[in-house]
Structures are given as structure tokens and as C-alpha cells.
Amino acid sequence: MSKWWSEYLHLNSEVFDNLAPAKLVECALRENEQNKLSASGSLVITTGKFTGRAVDDKYVVFETYSERVIDWKNNVNKLDLEHFKNLKLAVLRSLNNQEDAVYVMNQSVCANESYAMEVRLITKKASSALFARNIFREQVKQYPLGAFTILHNPDCLVDYKNLGLKSPTAIVINFESREIIIIGTGYAGEIKKSIFSVLNTLLPEQNILPMHTGANVDKNGNSSLFFGLSGTGKTTLSTDEDILLIGDDEHGLSENSLFNFEGGCYAKTNGLKKEKEPDIFNASNHFTSLLENVVLDPITREPDFENTSLTENGRSTYSLKTLNSIAPSGTGPVPKNIFFLSADALGVLPAISKLNSDQAMFYFLSGYTAKLAGTEIGLKGIKTTFSHCFGAPFMMRKSHDYGNLLKDFLSKNPIDVWLVNTGWYGGIYGEGKRYPLLFTRQCIRAIQNGEAKNCQYDIDPIFELSIPRALKNVDSTFLNPEKLWPNQNAYRETALDLKKKFEENFNKL
């Protein structure tokens, strides 16, 4: 096997090259006494200060290519090439000047091998190598998109001010050298999302729409997409009985198929219950699955998914192979249905509504959901959130680059697009109630089964959305949001305010 890593590593200690998952678990338990095994054998770790993404510490090296394609207004910091070179030297020095072993991994992304890219990881943490082993795909013979190398050392301390950084934490992408540096944070999601950001930049040049979406295919061979921001239900709703999961988070859409970027899932664990989400629960309680910032019962060693004392963003990473119902190829046909998921904490969007082509583009480029008190430090009440393409932090190009690709796909294919409110009804958060998961599943199942083809619709007078009057096996009393509010004047006032925010946001794009 080629020792590609010798270009970076010149240390005297051992280099562990592409270890098996079980061996990585053993190494992780040895290297940090705080790492634990759960009762079922999943590896449980904590990630320190950062239990989520460092949203203000994302950088792209400023050079000819990035200057042309990156949307620098999208909270992306510029780093000049000289600072990157010095940062790279500092990180390599920290990796080489240590007694502990270093772990290297070779994997791939993109189930459609015409767009495969090799992912190379160098890290000092066995748990991070296990994360990569779970989340990315196995190696393939050829890589049309080449390779990207990740230099990963959460404990590396640098003179950040003299390196052009805002803090000791940095996630830096260099498209010219095809390298990524991650320091100052142990949150594994940074590894995953940095590669996602790379694919989101490169694939549109291949006429591929990269998407922050779950995907599945039913028994009739029809596939569905589930766009949504974190916490809106991508993983939950794309995983269902009698449905084959293609993937829960990151996909590409070509002219004749869709394909998963990854080989695993990165699921939120807050409130995870076996009776509600059996596949995700079982996969999370599986030997070699990785739990981040999940509290263990000190006696039974069972994960306590209700305990959010460490964070509300507890995470589980597991290989798709641990699930019973998956599409083995990681691919599927062009979707019949696309669902935009919004957890509307204002309680005014319909539970489900059908979008025309103009509305589909509007809601895709809006990417609406709501954040609640407690999900971010200092956040009080309800915060309406717009994230274009349902994934703005990872969509490095201008929003219309992705919007135009989606518009083209919709014009060429008979795809139905739906807006789904996985949030509240009957009032705002704190006054109304959240739509039951079973009800939302029933709506989606009815659409996937073709029950909505001939149903009648009412037009919402404020958002002009088409709301089904009835769906088979669905409680129709939940379908019209205005009727669920005890005070219709309060509903209209809240709905008009949200509509205004939609329009103000869209005018900025």
C-alpha cells in the first residue's frame, strides 16, 4: 500500500494506517480514559469545548480559483496563502513532535464512481479516525475528482493572531493544494462538513446538484428527497419502515440518478427512543458506532438520550451497513417527490403543502426553519432562520448557482415538491403543540403512495400554498393551520409577520 502520508509525517512514533473499526475502538479507549464503551459496545466520547460547529472559524485560502467561485459574503473568512503555509507547518510540527501514534485513513466519497473523490485523513485521535471510517465510503479504484487531505489535530495550539486567524480554532480549506486543516475543535462534524463543502464547490462544474438532504427509495423503485436544516427531521423521516435508505444527509443529483456522498449517518440523539426510531436507535447502540457528548448511566452504561447536560447536540455516527433497510448501491433514480422540511416554531405553516415551480425555487432559496431558546448560547425565544438551499454554511458558491441547477432538473423531470412543517401548530412554541412524528410520517407515506395525485386542495390566503383537503390514513383536522389556532386574528398577524420576513430575506439573495 502506498505510504502517501510520508509526505507529511516524519515522526519516530508509530503510524496506524487504515485500522479496522474494532482496533480503532481499542486505541481510542487506551488513548483517553474519558472515552467509554456503552453497554452495547458503542464508543462514547466527549468533544470538549465545542459540541457543535465553530461557525465563525471557517476559512478558505484566497487564490485564483476560490476568488472566482466562493461566495465570500456567506460567512467565509479569507486566509492568504502565506498564512496557510505557516499554519500547515505548525500543524505538521505538532503531529510529528509527539510520542503518541498518528492515525491515517484512506476513504472515498460519492457512490456514483464517475464523481468519486478520495478522502485522506491524518489525525492524532483514534476516535476521529473511527468517525471517518463510519461516515465516509470505502476506497475505490479510480478517483475522477482527485483527492483531498485533512490534517486534523484538535489539540494543536498556534500563534493564531500572527497566522491571520480570529481564534485558536480554525477549519481551513485550500482548493489549490487540495488540503484541509482542522485545529482547536474535537467536534467530528467539522471533518464531515469540510468535505461536504468541497463537494458543494466542485460538483456544480460537473452539472451535479449537491444537496443537504436525506434520500430513500420505496418498494416501487420511486425515490424521495428530504431537504432540511439540523433538527428538522432529515434523518428521521428518510428512515422509515418498508423504505430503503439511500442516505440521511448529503447527496448529489445528476441528469439520470441521485447518489449518496457518504457511507454512514450522523444522527442527532436528543430524545432518541427505540419505539419511535428503531433503526436509528439500534444503529446507535452497535459495536463500533460512535456517540459524541451522550451521557452514560454510570451503573448500567446505557446511553441516556434524554439527558442533555453536555449538549442538546448529542450525535451518533454509524455505518449504513448497521441498518437493515438500505439501498446497497447508495444510489437511486431521479426523485418523484422532494420534501422541504421546516420546523416552524411560529406554528403558521401548513403541516404539508404542494408547491408550484416558482414556490419551489422560493422556498429552496429561503431554506427556512426556526431556532429555539437553549439551542444556541444567549438565544432567547424564537429565532427565524433562513439558510439558502437548506445548508448555507456548506454551500460555498452563490445561492443561485444551486438554484439554477434545481430549476433545470425540475423543468426536465416530473417531480412534485412539498413543503412540510415538522414544527408547531395551534400557536407559537410554548403555546401550541408540535406535530406528532407519526402524523408527519403518515402525510409523507400518503404522498409517496400516490394518494395525493387526485386530491383536492385549498389555497392558503396568506402564503398561497396548496393544502390538501384530505389524505388517506391522515387526520385531516391537522391539515389547515389557521383552524388549529384558538385566536384566528393572532394566527393571521403571526403569519403575515413571517411572510414579511420571507420576502425581506429573499430580496437579499
C-alpha positions, -999 to +999 in steps of 0.1 A: +000+000+000+013+034-009+025+055+020+012+088+007+013+102+043+052+101+043+049+135+025+036+149+058+048+126+086+084+122+096+079+111+132+096+083+151+064+070+167+040+046+150+017+054+122-015+034+122-027+030+086-063+022+079-070+003+110-102-019+113-130-003+133-126-027+163-089-019+165-097+019+164-121+014+193-093-003+213-069+025+205-095+052+215-100+036+249-063+034+255-055+070+245-081+087+266-095+074+299-126+095+295-136+075+264-160+048+274-178+018+260-216+017+263-235-014+274-240-024+238-204-016+227-207+018+210-177+041+217-188+072+238-166+103+238-168+140+247-155+167+224-146+194+249-154+230+244-170+225+210-201+203+209-212+218+175-197+236+146-174+266+150-194+287+126-172+318+128-139+300+123-143+287+087-117+298+062-109+294+025-075+302+012-078+331-012-063+322-046-073+324-083-099+296-082-115+305-048-116+342-057-138+333-087-162+307-073-166+313-035-194+334-021-173+354+004-204+371+019-216+338+032-197+339+065-165+326+049-132+341+061-103+347+037-069+334+045-039+343+024-016+317+010+014+326+031-005+323+064-018+289+053+017+277+046+029+288+080-002+272+096+004+240+078+040+239+091+028+245+127+002+217+124+027+192+109+052+201+137+025+193+163+018+160+146+054+150+142+068+162+176+048+139+198+052+104+213+017+092+206+008+074+175-008+091+144-038+076+125-042+078+088-072+068+068-079+065+030-116+066+020-139+080-007-170+100-012-197+097-039-215+064-045-216+073-082-179+065-090-179+088-120-176+116-094-156+097-067-131+117-047-105+102-023-106+115+013-073+112+032-072+119+069-042+124+092-053+127+129-038+121+163-072+108+176-083+072+171-119+083+177-117+108+148-103+080+126-133+058+136-156+087+128-141+089+093-143+051+089-180+052+098-191+083+078-172+081+045-172+053+019-147+025+012-119+030-012-125+026-050-101+020-078-102+054-095-109+090-084-121+113-112-123+142-087-088+135-073-080+136-036-083+160-006-061+156+025-073+166+060-047+175+086-066+171+119-053+179+154-078+193+178-051+199+205-027+219+183-020+253+197-008+280+173+000+317+174-033+324+157-030+362+156+002+360+136-014+334+113-043+356+103-068+337+124-095+351+146-091+324+173-072+292+182-099+273+163-098+270+125-113+250+097-093+259+066-099+247+030-072+252+004-086+244-031-053+250-048-033+224-027-064+203-021-058+203+017-079+210+048-067+219+082-088+215+114-074+226+147-088+237+180-120+216+179-127+180+185-163+181+171-162+154+145-188+171+123-161+195+111-144+166+093-177+156+076-188+191+067-155+203+054-156+175+027-192+184+020-182+220+014-156+208-010-180+187-030-206+215-030-180+237-047-166+212-072-197+192-083-217+221-099-189+223-125-199+187-134-236+197-137-243+179-104-266+195-078-251+189-044-278+187-017-281+188+021-308+162+020-319+127+031-329+103+004-348+070+002-364+047-023-397+028-019-407-007-029-419+005-063-385+020-070-395+056-066-371+079-046-377+109-024-355+137-011-358+154+023-341+188+024-338+204+059-316+221+084-304+204+115-332+193+138-360+194+111-361+157+106-340+147+076-325+116+093-358+106+110-381+110+080-358+095+054-355+064+076-389+045+077-404+011+076-405-007+042-383+020+027-347+016+016-325+044+029-300+058+004-286+082+029-296+107+056-277+139+048-256+146+017-264+137-019-258+146-055-284+148-083-274+141-119-295+141-150-304+104-146-299+095-109-291+106-074-263+093-052-251+094-016-219+112-009-213+092+023-213+057+037-227+064+071-250+086+091-245+114+117-278+115+136-289+137+165-296+117+196-316+142+217-348+123+227-339+092+207-363+064+215-364+028+202-402+028+198-402+059+176-369+055+156-360+018+160-334+017+131-315+048+143-317+036+179-303+002+171-276+016+149-265+040+177-263+010+201-240-010+179-204-020+184-180+005+166-208+031+164-196+064+178-216+085+203-205+121+209-214+140+240-240+115+251-244+108+288-240+072+300-257+058+331-228+052+355-242+018+366-258+002+335-237+020+309-268+025+289-269+058+269-293+083+284-306+101+253-329+123+274-300+138+293-288+170+276-265+182+303-235+180+280-253+195+250-286+193+231-265+184+201-255+148+211-246+128+180-244+092+168-222+081+139-227+047+124-221+029+091-250+024+068-242-013+070-256-014+105-291-006+092-314-033+080-331-014+051-306+004+028-301+008-009-268-012-011-255+008-041-260+042-024-279+054-055-314+058-067-334+072-096-343+108-101-368+116-073-406+115-077-410+137-046-390+164-029-398+175+006-386+208+021-386+203+059-391+234+081-396+232+119-418+263+121-419+273+158-444+301+149-470+275+141-484+291+110-471+270+081-493+241+069-484+206+080-479+198+043-485+218+011-477+213-025-455+239-043-456+251-079-423+256-097-419+293-086-427+284-050-403+255-051-375+279-060-386+305-034-386+280-006-354+263-017-335+296-018-351+306+015-343+275+035-365+284+064-367+269+099-367+283+135-343+281+163-354+279+199-341+291+233-314+268+245-301+256+211-276+285+210-257+303+237-276+335+246-306+327+224-339+336+239-374+330+225-378+321+188-353+330+161-365+327+125-336+313+104-331+314+067-303+293+052-304+291+014-306+257-001-312+244+034-275+244+041-259+278+035-229+272+058-218+244+035-229+259+001-197+277-008-209+291-041-236+318-046-271+305-039-283+309-074-256+286-087-275+258-069-309+273-075-304+273-113-294+236-112-325+227-093-347+248-116-332+229-146-339+195-130-375+204-122-381+216-157-369+184-172-385+158-148-420+152-134-410+160-098-436+170-071-422+194-045-438+197-010-433+220+020-435+201+053-439+218+087-423+195+113-427+222+139-457+235+157-495+240+153-522+258+172-499+286+184-462+295+187-437+274+205-446+274+242-483+279+234-491+254+206-480+218+202-456+200+179-469+179+151-467+143+161-439+124+143-464+096+133-488+122+117-459+137+096-449+102+086-485+094+075-486+126+053-453+116+036-463+080+032-496+090+016-478+112-009-452+085-017-480+060-022-496+083-047-526+093-026-522+130-033-524+127-071-561+133-073-569+150-040-585+185-038-566+215-024-574+247-006-552+277-012-538+293+019-548+331+017-515+344+031-488+321+018-508+310-013-498+274-006-519+245-018-531+225+012-546+190+007-582+188+020-577+151+028-551+124+026-557+087+031-549+075+067-542+111+077-562+131+103-574+160+082-581+182+112-543+189+113-540+200+077-553+236+078-531+256+103-555+286+107-583+264+120-559+250+147-553+284+164-578+294+191-574+330+180-576+335+142-565+371+144-534+361+163-527+335+136-531+360+107-509+385+125-481+359+131-484+345+096-482+379+079-451+387+100-434+355+089-444+362+052-427+396+055-396+380+069-395+356+040-398+384+015-371+405+032-347+376+032-354+367-004-347+402-016-312+400-001-303+369-022 
